[in-house]
Amino acid sequence: MIQIERTYLSKLAMQHYEKFFVGKGYAELLQALAKGEKDPLVKSFYEELNRRQIMLITGTPEELRHLLDDLFHRFPEVMERLVRSKANLHAVKQNLKKIKQKRYRAESNVRKRLGSGQEDSALERLENCRNALREAELAAEVAEHDVKIADLIRRQLAPVFDYGRFSALKEPGVGAYAFAEALQVNVCPYCNRQYTFTIMPQGDGRGMRPQVDHFYAKSLFPFLAVSFFNLIPCCSICNTVLKGTKDFYTTPHLNPYEGGFEQLLAFSVEFNADYAEEDWLKTWFVHNPEAFELKLRAVHGVDPEAVKKATENKETFLLEKIYNDCHKDYVSEMLISRYVYNDTMIKMLMDTFNDLFPSRESVLRLLAGNYLGLQDQGKRVLAKLTSDLVREFKI
């Protein structure tokens, strides 16, 4: 994962608040929602959102995390319903299904033992199943009620934190196209594998932009649906196929605005000892996926909490699996470069073309076909993989 690092992020976030949330009338809608709500608990929740609306829309990743912590502490019923009621209902229904199956087996067992003198123990088990079933049915009713309340809150919040309109707007300086154009995130920060260029709509309305992931899923945290630092420009595979609505609050992940894998996880090649160096070199033209494996390992000596979050990103976006399945040919070409372009060859290129290659790094960039600096990893696909392996192979 690559950090989205821009010097003007806070300025963009405030412009987003002023032009979209205030300028399009959503601040007034939030105030009206809080004023008109009848349920005392939900009203207090809406009033708190209204009081902290600037933080909601412009808060940094750390500030949003603290905000969620505070909301869970002060409004546990509302937050639990929003974030966990659907998962809880699913779990309760699965348990109810299992208990019904146990009751059916207990009833069958009673019928088999009638007249055998062994009915008492079978009847006792059946009664226990019936009691458990009544408790499970009551739990299901409570869970269904919680989901209905959560859905009602979502419907009330949706017109206020209106991501649908944000996504559809194509006006200069406001909406998803303006957001993507201002950030210029041209490679997916989650995977560093897909380009995510933005081309503003032309005269005929055609344009293109990245998909926008909600770091904290808008289905679970609807009041963060248009929060600037909750909006991550990314590719469709990472957003729709791999992440979906995963809960990044309960299981903390690394937000691209606060950091990337740069100094936390690094790609490394693990060679299969059953193969000789000749076999490894041949992998660039002879498909042999078993010759080596790509690993994404923690860098020694870095913050373990940050590594833990980065590792969650690695697992959620299947990075080791995808890089091994899709990019071993690229690594094989780098192995050849390591073998062919030794120090003598690199020095010869620098001496022969000193006007083109003022430094060793400029030669390496040409040989690797990619950017190598930490600050440049978001400029081209596979730049993170390339720079890590250049260091590992000591090219």
C-alpha positions as CSV (number, residue, x, y, z in Angstrom):
1,M,0.0,0.0,0.0
2,I,1.2,3.5,-0.9
3,Q,0.7,6.6,1.2
4,I,-1.4,9.4,-0.3
5,E,0.9,12.2,0.8
6,R,0.1,15.8,-0.3
7,T,1.1,19.1,1.4
8,Y,-2.4,20.5,0.6
9,L,-4.7,17.8,2.0
10,S,-6.0,19.9,4.9
11,K,-6.8,22.7,2.5
12,L,-8.7,20.4,0.2
13,A,-10.6,18.9,3.1
14,M,-11.8,22.4,4.2
15,Q,-12.7,23.3,0.6
16,H,-14.7,20.1,0.4
17,Y,-16.6,21.0,3.6
18,E,-17.3,24.6,2.5
19,K,-18.2,23.9,-1.2
20,F,-20.0,20.6,-0.9
21,F,-21.3,20.1,2.7
22,V,-22.1,23.7,3.4
23,G,-22.5,25.0,-0.1
24,K,-24.9,22.4,-1.2
25,G,-27.1,22.8,1.9
26,Y,-26.2,19.7,3.9
27,A,-25.1,21.5,7.0
28,E,-28.5,23.0,7.3
29,L,-30.1,19.6,6.7
30,L,-28.1,18.1,9.5
31,Q,-29.2,20.9,11.9
32,A,-32.8,20.3,10.9
33,L,-32.5,16.6,11.4
34,A,-31.2,17.0,14.9
35,K,-33.9,19.6,15.7
36,G,-36.7,17.5,14.4
37,E,-35.8,14.0,15.8
38,K,-38.3,12.8,18.5
39,D,-36.4,9.9,20.0
40,P,-34.3,11.4,22.8
41,L,-31.3,9.0,22.4
42,V,-31.2,9.4,18.6
43,K,-31.8,13.2,18.9
44,S,-28.7,13.5,21.2
45,F,-26.7,11.5,18.7
46,Y,-27.7,13.7,15.8
47,E,-27.0,16.8,17.9
48,E,-23.5,15.6,18.5
49,L,-23.0,15.0,14.8
50,N,-24.2,18.5,14.1
51,R,-21.9,20.0,16.8
52,R,-18.9,18.2,15.4
53,Q,-19.8,18.5,11.7
54,I,-16.5,20.2,10.7
55,M,-14.6,17.3,12.3
56,L,-16.8,14.8,10.6
57,I,-16.1,16.2,7.2
58,T,-12.5,17.3,7.5
59,G,-11.0,15.2,10.3
60,T,-7.7,13.4,9.7
61,P,-7.6,9.6,10.0
62,E,-6.5,9.8,13.6
63,E,-9.2,12.3,14.4
64,L,-11.9,10.2,12.8
65,R,-10.7,7.2,14.8
66,H,-10.9,9.2,18.0
67,L,-14.3,10.5,17.0
68,L,-15.6,6.9,16.5
69,D,-14.1,5.9,19.8
70,D,-16.0,8.7,21.5
71,L,-19.3,8.0,19.8
72,F,-19.1,4.3,20.8
73,H,-18.4,5.4,24.3
74,R,-21.2,8.0,24.5
75,F,-23.8,6.4,22.3
76,P,-23.2,2.6,22.5
77,E,-26.8,1.6,21.6
78,V,-26.9,3.7,18.4
79,M,-23.4,2.7,17.3
80,E,-23.8,-1.0,18.0
81,R,-27.0,-1.0,16.0
82,L,-25.5,0.8,13.1
83,V,-22.2,-1.2,13.0
84,R,-23.1,-4.6,14.3
85,S,-26.8,-5.3,14.2
86,K,-26.8,-6.9,10.8
87,A,-23.9,-9.2,11.6
88,N,-25.6,-10.0,15.0
89,L,-28.9,-10.9,13.3
90,H,-27.1,-13.2,10.9
91,A,-25.3,-15.0,13.8
92,V,-28.6,-15.2,15.7
93,K,-30.4,-16.7,12.7
94,Q,-27.6,-19.2,12.2
95,N,-27.9,-20.3,15.8
96,L,-31.7,-20.5,15.5
97,K,-31.4,-22.8,12.5
98,K,-29.0,-25.1,14.5
99,I,-31.4,-25.2,17.5
100,K,-34.3,-26.1,15.2
101,Q,-32.3,-29.0,13.8
102,K,-31.5,-30.2,17.3
103,R,-35.2,-30.0,18.2
104,Y,-36.2,-32.0,15.1
105,R,-33.6,-34.7,16.1
106,A,-34.9,-34.7,19.7
107,E,-38.5,-35.1,18.6
108,S,-37.5,-38.0,16.3
109,N,-35.6,-39.6,19.2
110,V,-38.7,-39.4,21.4
111,R,-40.9,-41.1,18.8
112,K,-38.3,-43.9,18.5
113,R,-38.2,-44.5,22.2
114,L,-41.9,-44.4,23.0
115,G,-42.9,-47.6,24.9
116,S,-39.2,-48.6,25.4
117,G,-39.0,-47.3,29.0
118,Q,-36.3,-44.8,27.9
119,E,-38.6,-42.0,27.2
120,D,-37.7,-39.8,30.2
121,S,-34.2,-38.9,29.1
122,A,-35.3,-38.3,25.5
123,L,-38.2,-36.1,26.7
124,E,-35.8,-34.1,28.9
125,R,-33.5,-33.4,26.0
126,L,-36.5,-32.4,23.9
127,E,-37.7,-29.9,26.6
128,N,-34.2,-28.4,26.8
129,C,-34.2,-27.9,23.0
130,R,-37.7,-26.3,23.2
131,N,-36.5,-23.9,25.9
132,A,-33.3,-23.0,23.9
133,L,-35.5,-22.5,20.9
134,R,-37.8,-20.0,22.7
135,E,-34.7,-18.1,23.9
136,A,-33.2,-18.0,20.4
137,E,-36.5,-16.9,18.8
138,L,-36.7,-14.0,21.4
139,A,-33.1,-13.1,20.5
140,A,-34.0,-13.1,16.8
141,E,-36.9,-10.7,17.5
142,V,-34.6,-8.3,19.4
143,A,-31.9,-8.5,16.6
144,E,-34.5,-7.9,13.9
145,H,-35.8,-4.8,15.9
146,D,-32.2,-3.5,16.2
147,V,-31.7,-3.9,12.4
148,K,-35.0,-2.0,11.7
149,I,-33.9,0.9,14.0
150,A,-30.5,1.0,12.3
151,D,-32.0,1.0,8.9
152,L,-34.3,3.9,9.9
153,I,-31.2,5.9,11.2
154,R,-29.4,5.2,7.9
155,R,-32.4,6.4,5.9
156,Q,-32.5,9.6,7.9
157,L,-28.7,10.2,7.5
158,A,-28.5,9.3,3.8
159,P,-29.9,12.6,2.5
160,V,-27.6,14.6,4.8
161,F,-24.3,12.7,4.1
162,D,-25.3,12.3,0.4
163,Y,-22.5,10.3,-1.2
164,G,-24.7,9.6,-4.2
165,R,-24.8,13.3,-5.1
166,F,-21.1,13.8,-4.3
167,S,-20.3,10.9,-6.7
168,A,-22.6,12.2,-9.5
169,L,-21.5,15.9,-9.4
170,K,-19.2,17.0,-12.3
171,E,-19.0,20.7,-11.4
172,P,-15.6,22.4,-11.2
173,G,-14.2,22.3,-7.7
174,V,-16.9,20.1,-6.1
175,G,-17.9,16.4,-6.2
176,A,-16.0,13.2,-6.9
177,Y,-14.4,14.2,-10.2
178,A,-13.0,17.4,-8.6
179,F,-11.9,15.4,-5.6
180,A,-10.0,12.9,-7.8
181,E,-8.5,15.6,-10.0
182,A,-7.2,17.6,-7.1
183,L,-5.6,14.5,-5.4
184,Q,-4.0,13.1,-8.6
185,V,-3.8,9.6,-7.2
186,N,-2.8,7.9,-10.4
187,V,-2.1,4.4,-9.1
188,C,-4.3,2.5,-6.7
189,P,-2.8,3.1,-3.2
190,Y,-4.1,-0.2,-1.8
191,C,-2.5,-2.5,-4.4
192,N,0.0,-0.4,-6.4
193,R,-1.1,-2.5,-9.4
194,Q,-3.8,-0.6,-11.3
195,Y,-3.7,2.9,-12.8
196,T,-6.4,5.3,-11.5
197,F,-6.0,8.3,-13.7
198,T,-8.6,11.1,-13.7
199,I,-9.8,12.7,-16.9
200,M,-12.5,15.4,-16.3
201,P,-15.7,15.0,-18.3
202,Q,-15.4,16.3,-21.9
203,G,-18.0,18.2,-23.9
204,D,-19.9,15.0,-24.6
205,G,-19.9,14.1,-20.9
206,R,-17.3,11.3,-21.1
207,G,-14.5,11.1,-18.5
208,M,-12.9,8.7,-16.1
209,R,-11.9,8.7,-12.5
210,P,-10.9,6.2,-9.8
211,Q,-13.6,4.4,-7.7
212,V,-13.8,5.9,-4.2
213,D,-13.6,3.5,-1.3
214,H,-15.0,4.4,2.1
215,F,-12.3,3.4,4.5
216,Y,-15.0,3.1,7.2
217,A,-17.8,1.5,5.2
218,K,-20.7,3.9,4.6
219,S,-23.2,1.1,5.2
220,L,-21.8,0.8,8.8
221,F,-20.8,4.5,9.4
222,P,-23.3,6.5,7.2
223,F,-22.3,9.8,8.9
224,L,-18.8,9.3,7.4
225,A,-20.1,8.8,3.8
226,V,-18.6,12.2,2.6
227,S,-15.8,12.7,5.1
228,F,-12.7,13.7,3.1
229,F,-10.2,11.5,4.7
230,N,-12.6,8.5,4.6
231,L,-12.6,8.7,0.8
232,I,-9.9,6.7,-0.8
233,P,-9.4,6.8,-4.6
234,C,-8.6,3.3,-5.7
235,C,-9.2,0.6,-8.3
236,S,-12.4,-1.4,-8.7
237,I,-10.8,-4.7,-7.7
238,C,-9.6,-3.4,-4.3
239,N,-12.8,-1.4,-3.6
240,T,-15.6,-3.7,-4.9
241,V,-14.2,-7.2,-5.1
242,L,-11.8,-7.4,-2.2
243,K,-12.8,-4.9,0.5
244,G,-16.6,-4.4,0.1
245,T,-18.1,-3.5,3.4
246,K,-15.4,-4.9,5.7
247,D,-15.3,-3.2,9.1
248,F,-12.0,-1.4,9.4
249,Y,-12.9,0.1,12.8
250,T,-13.3,-3.2,14.6
251,T,-10.3,-4.6,12.8
252,P,-7.9,-1.6,12.4
253,H,-6.3,-1.2,9.0
254,L,-3.8,1.3,7.7
255,N,-5.4,4.4,6.1
256,P,-3.5,5.5,3.0
257,Y,-3.7,9.1,4.2
258,E,-1.7,8.3,7.3
259,G,0.9,5.9,5.9
260,G,1.8,3.2,3.5
261,F,3.9,0.0,3.5
262,E,7.0,2.1,2.6
263,Q,8.8,1.5,5.9
264,L,6.6,-1.2,7.3
265,L,6.4,-4.1,4.9
266,A,8.8,-5.0,2.1
267,F,8.7,-7.4,-0.8
268,S,11.2,-10.2,-0.8
269,V,12.0,-13.2,-3.0
270,E,12.2,-16.6,-1.3
271,F,13.9,-19.0,-3.6
272,N,13.1,-22.7,-3.7
273,A,16.2,-24.6,-2.6
274,D,15.3,-27.5,-4.9
275,Y,16.2,-25.3,-7.9
276,A,19.6,-24.1,-9.1
277,E,20.4,-20.5,-9.9
278,E,20.2,-21.4,-13.6
279,D,16.5,-22.5,-13.1
280,W,15.7,-19.2,-11.3
281,L,17.2,-17.2,-14.2
282,K,15.2,-19.2,-16.8
283,T,11.9,-18.3,-15.2
284,W,11.7,-15.1,-17.3
285,F,11.1,-17.2,-20.4
286,V,10.2,-20.6,-19.0
287,H,7.1,-20.5,-16.8
288,N,8.0,-22.1,-13.6
289,P,6.0,-20.7,-10.7
290,E,7.5,-23.0,-8.1
291,A,11.1,-21.7,-8.5
292,F,10.5,-18.8,-6.1
293,E,7.8,-17.1,-4.0
294,L,7.2,-13.5,-3.3
295,K,6.8,-12.5,0.3
296,L,5.6,-9.3,1.9
297,R,7.4,-9.2,5.2
298,A,7.6,-6.8,8.1
299,V,10.6,-4.5,8.2
300,H,12.8,-5.1,11.2
301,G,12.6,-2.6,14.0
302,V,9.5,-0.7,13.1
303,D,6.4,0.1,15.2
304,P,4.6,-3.3,15.8
305,E,1.1,-1.7,16.0
306,A,1.6,-0.1,12.6
307,V,2.9,-3.4,11.2
308,K,-0.2,-5.1,12.6
309,K,-2.5,-2.7,10.8
310,A,-0.4,-3.0,7.6
311,T,-0.6,-6.7,7.8
312,E,-4.4,-6.5,7.9
313,N,-4.3,-4.5,4.7
314,K,-2.1,-7.2,3.2
315,E,-4.6,-9.9,4.1
316,T,-7.7,-8.0,3.1
317,F,-6.4,-7.1,-0.4
318,L,-4.7,-10.5,-0.9
319,L,-1.5,-8.8,-1.9
320,E,0.9,-11.8,-1.6
321,K,-1.6,-14.1,-3.4
322,I,-2.2,-11.6,-6.3
323,Y,1.5,-10.6,-6.7
324,N,2.5,-14.3,-6.8
325,D,-0.2,-15.2,-9.3
326,C,0.1,-12.2,-11.6
327,H,3.6,-10.6,-11.4
328,K,6.2,-13.4,-11.2
329,D,7.2,-12.7,-14.8
330,Y,8.0,-9.1,-13.9
331,V,10.2,-10.4,-11.0
332,S,11.9,-12.8,-13.3
333,E,13.0,-10.0,-15.6
334,M,14.4,-8.2,-12.6
335,L,16.4,-11.4,-11.8
336,I,17.9,-11.2,-15.3
337,S,18.7,-7.5,-14.8
338,R,20.5,-8.4,-11.6
339,Y,22.6,-11.0,-13.4
340,V,23.4,-9.0,-16.5
341,Y,23.8,-5.5,-15.2
342,N,26.5,-5.9,-12.6
343,D,28.5,-3.0,-11.2
344,T,30.9,-3.0,-14.1
345,M,28.1,-2.7,-16.6
346,I,26.4,0.1,-14.7
347,K,29.7,2.0,-14.5
348,M,30.2,1.6,-18.2
349,L,26.8,3.0,-18.9
350,M,27.4,6.0,-16.7
351,D,30.8,6.7,-18.3
352,T,29.6,6.3,-21.8
353,F,26.4,8.3,-21.4
354,N,27.3,10.6,-18.6
355,D,25.0,13.3,-19.8
356,L,22.0,10.9,-19.6
357,F,23.0,9.1,-16.4
358,P,24.3,11.6,-13.9
359,S,23.9,9.1,-11.0
360,R,23.7,5.3,-10.4
361,E,20.1,5.8,-9.4
362,S,19.3,7.1,-12.9
363,V,20.7,4.0,-14.5
364,L,18.8,1.8,-12.1
365,R,15.6,3.5,-12.9
366,L,16.1,2.8,-16.6
367,L,17.1,-0.8,-16.0
368,A,14.2,-1.4,-13.7
369,G,11.7,0.5,-15.9
370,N,10.2,2.1,-12.8
371,Y,10.6,4.7,-10.1
372,L,12.7,3.7,-7.2
373,G,12.4,6.5,-4.6
374,L,10.0,6.1,-1.7
375,Q,8.4,9.4,-2.6
376,D,7.7,8.2,-6.1
377,Q,6.0,4.9,-5.5
378,G,2.6,6.3,-6.3
379,K,3.7,7.4,-9.8
380,R,3.7,4.0,-11.6
381,V,2.3,0.6,-11.0
382,L,4.5,-2.0,-9.3
383,A,6.9,0.7,-8.1
384,K,6.8,-0.6,-4.5
385,L,7.7,-4.1,-5.7
386,T,10.5,-2.8,-8.0
387,S,12.2,-0.6,-5.4
388,D,12.1,-3.3,-2.7
389,L,13.6,-5.9,-5.0
390,V,16.3,-3.5,-6.4
391,R,17.4,-3.0,-2.8
392,E,17.2,-6.7,-2.0
393,F,19.0,-7.8,-5.2
394,K,21.6,-5.0,-4.7
395,I,21.3,-4.2,-8.4
